[in-house]
Amino acid sequence: MHKYRITFLTGLAAGYVLGARAGRERYEQIVRLGRQVADNPAAQQAAGAVQAQAAGLAKTARQKVSDGLSGSKVAGFVPGIRHANGNPPDGQGNAQGSDDRLYSRE
């Protein structure tokens, strides 16, 4: 862990020194280049594809977590958790058992 911190700080120091030497003109040049890339239709299309793929992965992960919790014993003790069919664990809108079961050590 210590090795990574030293590497990070060394990189940070080198970046600062090189950036300070480059000056404002180089900074403006980098900003112009960044804007050109951002305005490029190919870059915008790639960004849209990445965003769509990330949204799909998030949806899949959310569904897997939801399916895993609804089929487990946790669903009977956590109010609001529903089975994959959309019904509450006991079919009546309440978690199985009473709320006292959550706090008692039977």
CORGI-V932841 format. One record per pair of residues at least 12 apart in sequence whose C-alpha atoms are under 8 Angstrom apart, sorted by the first residue. I is the first residue (numbers start at 1). GAP is how many residues later the second one is. If there is no record, write none. Layout:
i->[I/I]
gap->[GAP/GAP]
This chain:
i->[66/67/67/69/70/70/70/71/71/75/75/76/76/76/76/76/77/77/77/77/78/79/79/80/80]
gap->[18/16/17/12/12/13/14/12/13/14/20/13/14/19/20/21/18/19/20/25/17/15/16/14/15]
